[in-house]
Amino acid sequence: MAVGRSGFLSRQRGPGVAVEVFDQVRRVPKAVRAQRHPSSKSAITWIRGHRSARIGLSGLSGVLMLAAIGLIGFPLFTNLIQAGNEGHLAQELLSPGLRQQYINGDVGVGQSLTRIKIPAIGVNVVVVQGTTDSALRSGAGHYTNTPLPCTVGNVAIAGHRTTYGKPFSQLQALVPGDTIELDTPVGTCVYKVTEAPYKVLPTDVSVVDNTPGRHNLTLTTCAPRYFATHRMIVKATMVSTEPAA
């Protein structure tokens, strides 16, 4: 038998030749595979024999380790910052001076403005005035171009979802009928969620447009987590209000 061009065996020679040729056919693919796919031992040997490869591999390992530490450590670090700010902001919210500023409408960016409570998702944090990066280190901030909490119009509040205490981490779990309470220096009001949370592009600022003659509340946060390609929106309407004692 002999090997034709198609790779199949054909009856052309004696049995001894057929065995020899068949052995060669079996050996050739193994040799080719050995050249194309070097063993792990060969790769390790090569790395050990090249100092630059060892240095590069060590550097890559270090970069990956630092990235992992950053992903885990940064949120924890920001949470500590928010927790440290919360105590000061809670005291400020109860101060007579802030109450007068609230009445006059001149609460400064970064100052306490209201406390937001959302029982359904365990939220209970102080909201500061403003949505700048420094202001939002407190966790949640009020859009300065919207009405003050508990007043007529569309009150808008933004909150972090993965850092700085992540007060709005579970905002997607809210359903129509859930309550949102705002405690301000001059009184308390309660809103009820009117529709399921939904997403918009970051450029869609119409969600915080004013609603003259109506008492509305809009909450915003990043979506999805860690990427912030969109904004998650929660809409609510005031159902009760009570002045401060």
C-alpha positions in Angstrom: 0.0 0.0 0.0 1.2 3.6 -0.6 0.0 7.0 0.4 -1.8 9.0 -2.3 -2.0 12.8 -2.5 -5.4 12.7 -0.9 -3.9 11.2 2.4 -5.7 7.9 2.1 -3.8 4.5 1.8 -3.9 2.7 -1.6 -2.8 -0.8 -2.6 0.4 -0.3 -4.6 3.3 -1.8 -2.7 4.1 -4.6 -0.3 2.9 -4.8 3.3 6.3 -3.8 4.8 6.4 -0.6 2.8 2.8 0.2 3.9 3.7 -0.1 7.5 6.7 2.1 7.1 4.8 4.8 5.2 1.9 4.6 7.7 4.4 5.2 10.6 5.7 8.3 8.7 2.2 9.6 8.2 1.5 9.3 12.0 4.8 11.0 12.9 4.5 14.0 10.7 1.4 15.6 12.2 2.9 15.2 15.7 6.0 17.0 14.6 4.0 19.8 13.1 1.9 20.1 16.2 5.0 20.2 18.4 6.3 23.2 16.3 3.0 25.1 16.3 2.1 24.5 20.0 5.2 24.6 22.2 4.7 23.0 25.6 4.3 25.0 28.8 7.7 23.8 29.9 9.3 25.3 26.8 7.6 28.7 27.5 8.7 28.7 31.2 12.2 27.8 30.1 12.2 30.6 27.6 11.0 33.1 30.2 13.6 32.0 32.7 16.3 32.5 30.1 15.3 36.1 29.2 15.7 38.7 31.9 13.6 41.3 30.0 10.7 38.8 29.8 10.8 38.2 33.6 10.9 42.0 34.3 8.0 42.6 31.9 5.9 39.8 33.5 6.6 41.1 37.0 5.6 44.6 35.9 2.4 43.3 34.4 1.6 41.4 37.6 2.2 44.6 39.7 -0.1 46.7 37.5 -2.9 44.1 37.7 -2.5 44.0 41.5 -2.7 47.8 41.8 -5.8 47.9 39.6 -7.5 45.3 41.7 -6.6 47.2 44.9 -7.9 50.4 43.4 -11.2 48.8 42.3 -11.8 47.5 45.8 -10.1 50.3 47.9 -11.4 53.4 46.2 -15.1 52.9 47.0 -14.2 52.1 50.6 -12.1 55.2 50.8 -14.9 57.4 49.5 -17.4 55.8 51.9 -15.2 56.9 54.8 -15.1 60.5 53.4 -18.9 60.5 53.2 -19.3 59.0 56.7 -17.0 61.7 58.1 -19.0 64.5 56.5 -22.4 63.1 57.6 -22.0 64.0 61.3 -21.1 67.6 60.6 -23.9 68.0 58.0 -26.5 66.5 60.4 -25.6 69.1 63.1 -25.6 71.9 60.5 -29.1 70.9 59.3 -30.5 71.5 62.8 -28.8 74.9 63.3 -30.8 78.1 63.6 -28.5 79.9 61.3 -29.1 77.4 58.5 -32.9 77.7 59.0 -32.7 81.5 58.4 -30.6 80.9 55.3 -33.1 78.4 54.0 -35.9 80.9 54.5 -33.9 83.6 52.7 -33.0 81.1 49.9 -29.3 81.6 50.2 -28.0 78.2 51.3 -24.4 77.9 49.9 -23.1 75.0 47.8 -21.9 72.2 50.0 -24.1 73.2 53.0 -26.8 71.0 54.4 -30.2 71.4 52.8 -32.4 68.6 53.7 -32.5 65.0 54.9 -33.8 62.4 52.5 -35.4 59.2 53.8 -36.5 56.3 51.5 -37.7 53.4 53.8 -38.1 50.9 50.9 -34.3 50.9 50.2 -32.9 52.0 53.5 -31.8 55.6 52.6 -31.4 58.1 55.3 -28.7 60.8 54.5 -28.3 64.5 54.4 -28.6 66.2 51.0 -26.3 69.2 50.4 -26.9 72.2 48.2 -25.3 71.7 44.8 -24.2 68.9 42.5 -20.5 69.8 42.0 -17.9 67.1 42.5 -16.9 68.5 45.9 -20.6 68.8 47.0 -21.4 65.2 46.0 -18.7 63.9 48.2 -21.4 64.0 50.8 -23.4 61.4 48.9 -26.4 63.4 47.5 -26.9 67.0 46.3 -29.7 69.3 45.2 -29.7 70.8 41.7 -29.4 74.5 42.5 -31.5 75.5 39.5 -34.5 73.7 40.8 -36.9 74.7 43.7 -36.0 74.1 47.3 -37.3 70.8 48.9 -41.0 70.9 49.8 -41.7 74.0 47.7 -43.8 74.2 44.6 -42.2 72.9 41.4 -39.9 70.1 40.4 -37.3 69.5 43.2 -34.3 67.5 41.8 -31.7 65.6 43.8 -28.7 63.6 42.5 -27.0 60.8 44.4 -24.0 58.5 44.0 -24.7 54.9 43.2 -21.3 53.2 43.9 -19.2 55.6 45.9 -19.4 58.2 48.7 -21.9 56.2 50.8 -23.8 55.2 47.6 -27.1 56.4 48.9 -28.9 55.7 45.6 -27.4 52.3 45.0 -30.8 50.6 45.0 -32.8 53.3 43.3 -33.9 50.8 40.6 -35.8 48.8 43.3 -38.4 51.6 43.9 -41.9 51.0 42.7 -45.0 53.3 42.4 -46.4 54.0 45.8 -43.0 53.9 47.7 -42.6 57.0 49.9 -39.7 59.6 49.9 -39.5 61.9 52.9 -37.6 65.2 52.9 -36.9 66.9 56.3 -35.9 70.5 55.8 -35.0 73.3 58.4 -38.6 74.6 58.0 -40.6 71.5 57.8 -41.2 68.0 56.4 -42.9 66.7 53.3 -43.6 63.3 51.8 -43.6 62.3 48.2 -44.9 59.1 46.5 -43.2 57.5 43.6 -45.5 57.7 40.6 -43.8 55.5 38.0 -41.1 52.8 37.7 -37.5 54.0 37.5 -36.3 54.6 33.9 -33.1 55.6 32.1 -32.2 58.6 29.9 -29.1 59.9 28.3 -26.9 62.2 30.4 -27.7 65.0 27.9 -31.4 64.8 28.6 -31.8 67.5 31.1 -35.6 67.8 30.5 -36.2 65.4 33.5 -35.3 68.3 35.9 -37.4 70.9 34.1 -39.6 72.9 36.4 -43.3 72.0 36.9 -45.0 75.3 37.9 -48.0 74.8 40.1 -47.2 71.2 40.9 -45.2 69.7 43.8 -42.9 67.1 42.2 -39.6 65.4 43.1 -37.0 63.9 40.7 -34.1 61.7 41.8 -31.2 61.0 39.5 -28.2 58.6 39.6 -25.8 56.9 37.3 -26.6 53.8 35.2 -25.4 51.2 34.8 -23.1 50.9 37.8 -19.4 51.8 37.2 -20.0 53.0 33.6 -22.5 55.9 33.9 -23.5 55.9 30.2 -27.1 56.8 31.2 -29.0 58.4 34.1 -31.6 56.5 36.2 -34.6 58.6 37.0 -37.3 58.4 39.7 -40.3 60.6 39.6 -42.6 61.3 42.6 -45.4 63.7 43.7 -45.9 65.3 47.1 -48.7 63.9 49.1 -48.3 65.6 52.5 -46.4 68.4 54.2 -45.9 69.5 57.8 -44.2 72.6 59.1 -41.4 72.3 61.6 -42.4 72.5 65.3 
